């Protein structure tokens, strides 16, 4: 069990930003929402501290994080989704965890933590773009139900095919205007032990608190967060791939004379150094402004910016089997030939 007050919210948010791997959305909106939530002090329970039969839900925002910032969600945005899930499953929720333990979504469970027990776990362990990459669906846990906002109503999706969840939720999010709330139900706290990433809040807090010293060297910073330094340099080119305009190749002229290429979609997926892949998803690749040490989203890695690139260890859950790993390597995003260092 871990109890923390609002004074640790900036460190928690920074840690979740690091776990975003260049994606996941800026945490500012959620920080402001959570600051005024009736949750403090918040207590994050380890999964084995609660009755394993406790019904649990996982929450997140999906779609465009920029649209969400322009059209702010209500203070009880997840309330109607909880009610719909309870009607569909016939089970009253008693606990909540994060669907995506990264970026803005790492903080979303705090919006319900005044009425549901907060579980220190999530269903991704890092930022990932697709709902078919939710751990419960990857493991084909039976009985999982997904509920999402449609912009005036909700829709419940009850299917054993992860691809159906992805396509149908995306359609609902478009109907909602491009961004909205999503909730996963139909599982228990006991299911999280095998089918989720544990220790989400603990890892984010440690990362946030250990990465705040802007005076240390890049190598020391990497060591402080348990990662490894991939390089640093000036961004000299940002080029979309001709075969896929949603993929960017970001070139860094390394301070040590090397040539670094960061390959990204909505998250940073691989780093190639002098032609050799040195890091790849599910490792968590982080780009920071070398001067301010701000954690950068993919679209913040811009021309002429000086950037430091660090790799954090992949969530262990994704590396336990080839089947799980195959869902999150660069090949799963349509990027061939970048599997070398995963």
Buried (B, 14 or more C-beta within 10 A) or exposed (E): EBEBEBEBBBBBBBBBBBBBBBBBBBBEBBBEBBEEBEBBEBBBBBBEEBEEEBBBBBBBBBBBBEBBBEBEBEEEBBBBBBEBBBEBBEBEBBBBBBBBBBBBBBBBBBBBBEEBBBBBBBBBBBBBBBBBBBBBBBBEBEBBBBBBBBBEEBBBBBEEEBEBBBBBBBEBBBBBBBBBBBBBBBBBBBBBBEBBBBBBBBBBBBBBBBBBEEEBEBEEBBBBBEBBBBBBBBBEEBEEEEEEEEBBBBBBBBBEEBBBBBBBBBBBBBBBBEEEBBBBBBBBBBBBBBEEBBBBBBEBBEEEBBBBBBBBBBBEBBBEEEEBBEBBBBBBBEBEEBBEBB
